[in-house]
Amino acid sequence: MALSSVLSRRPWLGWLLVVGIFGGMVGAGGLLGAWSVICRDGRCPSIASLEQYVPRQTSKVYAADGRFITELGLERRTLMRLQDIPKHVRDAVVITEDRRFYSHSGVDYFRVFGALARNVKAGRYAQGFSTITMQLARNVFSDRISREKTLLRKIKEARVARAIEQRYPKDKILELYLNQVYLGNGAYGVETASQRYFGKSVRDVSVAEAAVLAGLLKGPERYNPRRFADRAILRRNTVLELMRRQGAITDADASLAKAYPLQLAERTESGDVAPYFVEWVRQELEEHFGKGLYDEGYKVYTSLDVDIQGAAERALENQLQAIEAGRHGKYSHLTYEGYLARSAEGGERAAANSPYLQGAFVAVDPRSGAVRAMVGGRDFGDSKFNRAVQALRQPGSTFKPIVYAAAVHEGFSPAQIVDDSPISLDQLSGETWTPQNYDMKFQGNMPMRKALYQSRNLAAIRTGMAVGASSVISMAKRFGITTPIPPYPSVFIGSADVYPVQMIAAYSVFANLGLRTTPHAILKVENAEGKVVWQPTTEREAVLSPEEAWLMVSMMKDVVVRGTGARVWSSGFRVPAGGKTGTTNDGADVWFIGYTADLVAGVWMGFDKPQKIKANAQGGELASPAWASFMTEVYRRKPPPPDWPRPDGVVVREIDALTGQLANSSCLTALTTEFFVRGTEPTGTCTDPAPRTLLSSDSVARPRAKTDSTSPFKIPPQ
């Protein structure tokens, strides 16, 4: 059996082997067995590149308003000689990260045995033992040394660290480390970080500021002072206390520094803005320009709105934290904070599937398709997997508006009576599918409008069956959904996987009164001389007529006022808006996608490995508050758009809600006003014999209007 297989099944054997290798081989100065095999045939990198910091001409990325976002292709750093870095900065780093740095030879055996004891006691990997030299090896040679928490990686890391110690004196190693280490906000090295956070050279930072920089080493994302000021201060004070205990500063100096307020410089560069958006852009740029992207000095102008991006990040993270804190009911999973606290070594936490609750957020201008904000996860440093564009998730009930849009396109109206009663369908497997509503109740006949805003599953299934799976699937494709949708009744309630960005952008059809725009992030690219070398074209398609789309907007407004998304209305948000909640089986995915006339936004929450978020998880309860918070902040900063004007082709009639027919003096108990595309309004009255138009298991309504599916609507000029 392979060594790696044994170690994965019995991790305690790995820790015994660690002790044996480090204690018996490294300590004795031998390079035997695994210690030498690990670097055989050039498997370990040459350390000569440690001194090769040759900057290239990077490509620069800008937001829609011209604000600088980031650079591509360079770890941005300003090199500093060790003697130019103040002693209190050096002391803060060494005492915090590796207090026996000047006495060990690359591997700290006290930490090895201490980590072993703690990990055995915890029954898991709870603490690492990386020295400054080992971190330097890992960070510089990230392409040759993985970041997985494995024994073999630790052996390779220690082996390279020993080689570094044999070649360089301690001060040189510390200098290399202080110039190389990542400190968040796109800053590599203490000088760049000092400029980013404090607006001054590291030569001039105070003891308190030095402690902030040193505190970032444990987790640049977790202790980012621009995002988590309180957390950064607590970490700073921990560093100051360690310095006091080691005699690097006096008691008085420690007390004074702990009382020092966190004073950050005004942000002039946004190196940490929208990392998932930037990575999405980078991948598209690399596909177009190849490796020249990183050294030919392109200027990339994107659709990002920095302010909207910030609002999206805050709204999503605040709501995820509220869920984890139990403010929406008992939460039993590992929290993000718990995960970070459990991870002893910052930057080493990444895994294929994050064990904590994740989320994604996308905001799109429906008129142009320009992506204004994108959040692909909670921690780009921990997981670069972009859940907004890479994750395939079931959309749940957020797919229902597409089903009803297909019905409206076929001539059905919001007043159409649909049947919300039990149904059993035979499957090809021989099993019987008996779908349920979320509340496990059935309401029988109801108008299509009510079926949508109350998100009744049985009504949606029957509507989809009446329209036909092929028509619904065709409509979904024209809405911009490119993932496979099988012709099964379950797809009518959102069982087919979609990419969140496509599902969210699909709602631009409603916001834009029938016109779909393809989401995009790149506006134009200029070369180093300022010549435009690439300007992607915007894809637009008329999917619904303005009248059909307006009816859908009318129904979806009810979702946020009196339906499953009513938390939006109760939050105080009053800008004219429509939307739809979504919840999948077992509460593994929760969604809310909504829109105004000038902004479509959607939020998804769930685990990378699907599992129930909490008991009775619902999109209206968990996801819609994030959307409402986001929209409220956005429209504090800019004027809200007006309501959608009613097209001339939409007429209004007083009808009987029980029958969907015109009301008369004999049926005033369920009198309501409803809208219709001209030519589809009812002609019979509520006292006429009941028409065979119920979308039920034994009677399927067919429209009286057109059945054309080619949608020959003209695209209005931009």
N, C-alpha and C positions, 0 to 999 in steps of 0.2 A: 504494500500500500504506500502511495506517495506521502512524503513528509507533510506537504501542505494539507492533504486530506485528513491525516491524523490530527494535525494541529487545529483544523477547523472544527473537528468533532470533540476534541479534548483540549480546550484552550489552556487548562492548567498545566498540561505537559509543555506547552510552549513557554510558559513562564519559568518552569524548571530548567528548560533548555537555555533560556536567557541567562539565568544565573550561572549555568554551567559554562556557557560560552564566554560571557563577560568576566565571570570570576576566575575561570580556569585558564582561558586562553588569552584574553585581552590583558588581564591583570599580570599574567606571566610574560607578556610581551611576545607570545607566539602567534603565528599566523597559520594555524593548522585547521584541518577539517572544514567546517562550514564557513569559518572566518575567511579562508582563502578561496574557497569555491565560489562564494558569493560574488567575487570580482573577477572570476576566470573569464578569459576570452573577451576582455574589454567590456564586461558588464557594468563596471563602475566608471564614472566619468573622470576625465582628466581635470585636475584642479587648476590648470593653467588659465582657464577662462575666468577665474575669479577676478582678475584684474582688467578684463576686457569690457569696459563700459563705453562703447562707441555709439553715440546717438545717431539716429537716422532722421531724415526729413519726414516727419509723420503727417498723416492725414488728419485734418481737424473737422470735428462734427459740430454743427450749430443747430440751435432750435429754430422754430418758425419765425421768431422775432429777432433773430440774429445773435442771440446770446450763445456764447461758447458753452458747449457741453463737455467734450472730452477730446482726446487724441487717440488715434489708432496706430498701433505698431510700436509703441515705446513704453517702457516702464519709466515714467518720468521721475527723474531724480537729479539733485544737485549734489555733487560729491564734496565732502568736507574732510579735511585732515583731522585726525584724532585730537591733535593739540588745539584745534580750533573749536572743538566741542567742549563746553564747560564740564568741569568735574562733576557737578551735581547731576547733569544729564547722564553721564557715564555711570555714576554710582546708582542712580535710579534704575537704569536698565539692568546692570549687573546684579544688583541686590534682588531685584524682582524676578529676573529670568534665570539666573545661574550664579548664586552667591559664592560658589567655590570655583568660579571660572578660572581664576589665576593659579589654582592649585591642582586641577586635574589635567589629564592629557587628551581631552576630547570626550571622554566618557566619565560621568560622575557615578562611581560605584555606590556611594551612599544613597543617591537617588534611585538607582536601579533596585537595590534591596528594599528601599522604602516604598517604591511603586509596587514591587512584588507583594509586599505585605498588605498594602491597601487594596490591591486588585483581588487578591485571594480572599480577603475579608469581605469585599463587596460582591464577589462572585461574578465580576465582569471587569471590562477595561474601564477603570475609573480614573486613573492617573498615569501620565506618561513620565518619561525621564530624560527628555531631550535637553541637552546643553545648548548654549549659544552656538557652539561650533557645529553641533548636529543640526540645529535649525538653519544655519548658514548653508550647510551642505544640501539640506532638503530644498531650501528656497532657490538657491542658485541653480541646482540641477534638477528642477522639477520635472523635466522631460525624461530623466533617467532614474529618478527616485520617486516612487508613487507616494500618495498621501493616505493610502489605506492603513488602517491600524492592524498591521500584520507583523509577525515576528521577523520574517525575512526582510521586510522593509527596514525595521529597526537595526538589523545586523548590517545591512548595506549602508545605512545612514551613519552608524557608528564607525564602520570601516573607512568611509570617506572622511569623516571627522578626524580620525586618527591621522590620515594622510595629510590633511590640512594642518594639523598641529605639528607635524614633523617638518613641514615646509615653512610655515609662517610663525613669527613670534606672536604672543598673546595680543599685544597692542594692535598689530596689523589685522588680526582676526576680528577684534572688536571694531576696528575702523571699517572693515569690509561689511560687517553685520549692520552697523549703524547706518551705513549708506545704502544697504540693500533691502532691509526689512520693510514689509508693507504695513502702513499705518492708517489705511482707510482713505476715503475721499480721493482715490487715485494717486495718492502720494507714496512714493518709495523713498525711504531714508528719512532721517530725523530733520534734515534741513528743509526738504520739500514739505514735510508735514508741519513743521513749525511755521512756515510761510502760509500754508493753507489754513491752519487753525488760528494762528495768532498774529498773522500779518507782519512777522519779523523773523530775522535770522535766529537759528538755534543758539547762536552766540549770546543772544540777549534775553533768553527765556528765564523766568524766575524758577525757583525751586518748585513752586506749585505747578507751573506749566510743564516743567520737566517731568513731574509725576504723572500728569495727564498723558504725555507722550509715552512714558513707560507703561502706563496702564493699558494703552491700546494694544500692546503686544499680546495680551491674553485673548483678545478678540476685537479686531478693528471694527466690525459691524456692531457687536454688542455694546461696545463702549464709545461709539462715535459721538463726540460731544455735540455735534450739530443736530443729531437725531435724538439722542438720549442724554440730555444734559445731567439729569439727576443721577443716572447710572454712572456717567463718567466721573462725577464728583465723588461718589462713593468709592469707586475704584481708585481714583486719585488719592483719597485719604488712606486707603489701604496701603498704597505704595509709600506714602509719607510715613506711615507707622512702621513699615518694614525698614525704611531708611533710618528712622530714629532708633530702632532696636539694634541696628548694626553700627550705630555710632557715626553715620554719615552726616547727620544733622542733629542739632541740639533739640532738647525738649521745647524750648522757646520757639525755635525755627519751625518745628513741626506744628505747633499750635497755631502760629501765625499763618503758615501755608494752608492749613486745613480751613481756616476762616476766610481765605482769599476767594473772592467771587470768581466764577468762571467767565472770563471775558474773551470772546471770540471776535476775530476780525470779520468785517463785512465780507461776505463771499464774493470773490471776483472771478473765480473759476468753479465750475460745477462738475468736478471729476467723478462724483458719486451719484449724479443725477441719472435716473432711469436706466440702470445697468441692463435690465432685460430688454428694454427698447433698443439700447445701443448695440447689444449683442445681436438682436434681430437685424438691425441695419447692417452691422458688420458682416454677417453671413451673406446677405444679399449683395453687398458691395464686393466681397471677395469672389463671389460667383461671377460677377461681371468683370472685375478688374484683375483678379488673380492676386498673386503676392505683391504686385506693384502697389497695391493699396497701402502697404506699410512703409514705403520709402520714397514715394513720388510726390508727396505734398499736396494731395487733393483737398479741396474744400467741399464738404458734404453738408447740404442744407436739407434739414428734415422738417417734418410736420409737427414735431413735439412742441407742446405748450408747457413750459416749465412750471407755471403756476397750477395748471390743471393736473399735471403729473404729481406735484406735491400733495394736492388735495386727494388724489386717488390713493396715494401711498398711506396717508394719514387715516383716511376713512376705512380702508381695508384692514390695516394693522390694529386700529383701535377696536374694530368690531371683532376681529379674531381674538384679541386679548380679552374682550368682554365675554366671549363664549368660553374661553379657557378659565376665566375667573368664576364661572358658574352663574353669571347674571342672567342666563337664559335657561337655567336648570342645571342639574348635576352633570358635571363633566369629569370623566374618569380616565381620559387618556393623558399621556405625557405632554406637558405644555412646552411651548417654545422656550420659555424661561428655564424650565426644568431641564430641557435638553442642553441648553447652553451651560447651565451650572454644572451639569454632569460631565461635560466635556472639558477636560483639564487643559488641553492644548488648543488655543485658538488657531483656526485655519486648518485643523486636522479632522474636522467633523464630517466632511462630505460623505454622503452615501447615495446609492442609487435611488432609494426611496426614503424621503424624509420621514421620521417617525412621528412628527408633530403635525398639527392641523395647518394646511396650506391654503392659499387663495390666489386668485388671478383677477385682474381688473383691466378693462380696455375701454377707452373713450374715443369716439370717432365723430368727426364732422360729417353728418349724413349728406350734405350738399356736395362735398368734394371727395369723400372717402379718406380724408387725411386723419391719421391716427394721432390724437392729441395727447394720449397718455397710455402707458402700458405697464402693468405690474405682473410679472411672471412667477412670483413667489415671495416669500418673506425675507429671504437672506441669500443674495446672489453669491456672497462669499462661501456660503455653505453648500448651495445647490444652484448650479447654472442652468438647470433644466427649466425651460420657459413653459410654464403651464398654460399660458395664454395662447401660444402658437404650436406647441408640441404635444400637449396632452390630449388624448382621446377620451372624452367623458360623455356619459349619457346626459342629454339636455333636460330630460324629464318634461314637465309641463311647459317649459319655455318653447317647446316645439309646437304646441297646440295652435298658436296664432297662425302658423303656416297652414295647418289643416283647415282652419276656419277661413283663411284667405283664399284657399283653393275652392272652398264652398261658395264664398261670396263671388269669386270669379266665375263660377258656374251658374250664378243667378240666384243663389239663396240669399236670404236677408237676415238681419239680426233678430227679426221677429219669428223666424222659422222655428216651429216647435220640434224639439229633439227629445229623445227618450233616455232618461237616466235611470234605467232599471237593470237588474242583473242580466248577464249574458254569458253563455258558455260556447266556446268555439273549439272545434276539433283541430288538432295540429297534425302535421305530417308524421310526427313521431308516434302518433296514436294516442297521445295524452290530450286532455281537455284543459284549455286555458279559461279560467274563470277570473277575470280582472275585478278589482275592487276600487272603490273610491277611497280617498285618504281617511275619511271619517268612518268608513265601513258602513255607510248609510246610502240609501237611494231615494231620490225625490221624484221619480217618474217624469212626466212631461214638463218641459220648461222651455222658454225662449232660448235661442242660441246665445243671445247676449248674456243671459244669466249663467248659462252653462260655461261660458268663457270666464266671466269674472269670478265665479265660484270654483273654477277649475275642476269640473266634473269629468272624471275619466270615461265613464260609460257613454256619456253624450258625445265626447270627442271621438271615441272609437266608432260609434255609429255614424257620426258625420263623415269620418274618413272613409268608412265602408260605402256610404252613399255616394260620395264624390268619386271614389275609386282610388286604389293604391297608386296606380300609374299616374293619375293626375296630381296626387299629393307629392309623390316623389319628384315629378317633373317641376312642380312648383318650388320644392325645396332646393333643387338644383339652380333654378332661376333666382332664388334668394341668395345664392352664393355658397351653398353647402356642397362641398366636393367629395365628402366621404361617402362610402357605399351605404345605401339605405335599402334594406331588403323589403319586399312587398308583403310584409306581415302586419296584421292589425296592431301589434304592440308598438309599431313605430309611430302610430298616431298619438301616443302618449309619451313619446320621447325615449324609446329604447335603443335607437341607433346612435352609435358614437359619433361625436362631432368634435371639431377643434373649437375651443371657446371663442377665438377671435372671429371665426366665420359665423358662429351662432349669434354673437353680439352684433356684428356688422350687418347681418341679415335684417335686423330691425330698422336699418336705414330705409328700407322700402316703405315702412309705415311713416317714419318721421319725414320722409321726402315725398310723401303722397304718391307713391307708386314707383319711384325711380330708385334703382339700386346702384350704389357706387362701390367699387371694390376697395377695400381698405389698403392703404399704402403709407409708407413712412418717408420715402425719399422724394424730395421736390426737384432737386437738381444737384449735379456734381460739376465742379470746376477744377481744372488742372492748376498747377502752380502759377501759371501765367494769367489765370482768371478767365480762361475760355471754357464755356460750357461743353463738357464732353459726354454728358449723359443726362437726359431729362425724361424719366419714365412717363408713359402716357397713362391717363386716368381712364379706367374702364367704367362705362355707364350702361345701364339697361333698364328699359321700361318694363316692369313686371306686372303691375296692376294699373288700372285706370285711376285717375285722381279720385273718382267717385268711390270706387271699390276700396282704395286705401283709406279714404276719409271715414268710411263706415268702420273699418278695422280700428282706426284711431279712436273713434267714438266708443267702441266696445272696450278697448284696452284702457281708456281713461277710467272706466268703471272699476277696473282692477285695482287702481291705486286709490280710489275714493271709497269704495264699499266692498271690494273683493279681497282676494288673498293677499294683495299688496297694500292693504289699507294702512299699514304702519307708515307708509310714505306720507299719506294725508294727515294722519294723527301726529306726525313729527312736526307739522306746521308748514311743510313745503307746499306752496300754492301756485307754482308756475305750471301752466297747462302741460300735462305730461300723460303718457300712456306707458304701459309696461306689462310684464308677466313674471310671476314667480315660477320656480321649478324645484321639484324634489324628486329624487329617484328612489328606487326600492331600498328599504332598510335605512333611509336617510343618509346614504353614502355621499350624495352630491346635493348641494343646495345652490340655487341660482336666484338672481333677480336681474332682468334686463329691462331697461326703460329708456325713454327718450323724450326730449322736447323737440321743438321745430329745428333747433340748431345743434343738438348734441345727443348722440346715442351713447349709452354707457351700460356696461354689464359687469356683474361680479359673480364669480364662482368660488365655492369653498368646498373642501374635502381633503381626504388623505391621498397621498400618492398611491398607496396600496389601498384600494377602496374598502372602507369599513364604516359602520354606523358612527356618525359624529356624536350623537347623543340621542336619548330617548325622545321620540316624537319630533325629530329635527324637521324643520320646514323652511323652505326658501323665504316665505313671507316673514318669518320670525327671525331668522339668522342672517339672511343676505340682504333683504330690502333696507334695513337700517343703515348699512354701509353705503348703499346707493343714495339714500336720502341725505345722509351726512355729506357725501361728496357733492351732490347737486346743490345743496344749500350753500356750501362754501363757494362753489363756482359762481353762482348767481349773486353772491354778495359783491363780487368783483366786476361783474359785467351786467349790463341790462338784460333782463329776460326777454325771450322772443314772444311775439304775440301768439294767440291761439291760431289753430289752423282754420282758414276761412272755408266755409262750406261751399263746395262746387255747385254750380248752377244745375248740374245733373242729379243732385240729391234732393229728394222731396221728403216732406214730413207728413205723417198721418197719425190720427188717433186710432188706436187699435185696442182690442181685447187681448191682454197678455196670456190668457188661458188658451186661446185658440189661434192667435196670430192673425186673426181676421179684423176687418174694420169694425169699430165699435158702433153700437146704436143704443137707444134708450133702454134696451132690455139687458144690457151687459155693461154696467158702469162700475161694478165692484173691482174689476181688474183693469180699469181704464189706464192707458199709458200712451205716451208719445213715442213714435219710433221713426227711424230714417230708412229710406230706400233709394237704391239707384232707380232713376226714372224708368218705368216700364216693368219693374219687378214688384211694385206695391200690390197689396192684395185687392181683389175686386169683390170678394164675398164678404158677408157680415157674420158676426158672431152667432147669429141665430140660424144661419144656413146649416144644412147637414154637414157634419164634420168631414172635411176633405181628407182624402187618403194621401196626406202629405207628411205624416209623422215619420221622423227618422227612427224607426223602431225595428225590432228584429223581424217582424212580419210584414212591414210596409215601409218601403224606402221612397222618400220624396225625390222627385226629379225637378229640376228648375224649369221655369217657364221661359227663361231668357236664353241667351246665347250659350252655347257649349264650346265655343271656340277656345282653343288652348294655345294658339300661337301668339296671342297678345300683340296685335299689330298697332300698338300705341306709338305715337311719335315722341321721340326724345326732345324735350324742350332745350333750347340753346342755353349754354352756360352764361 
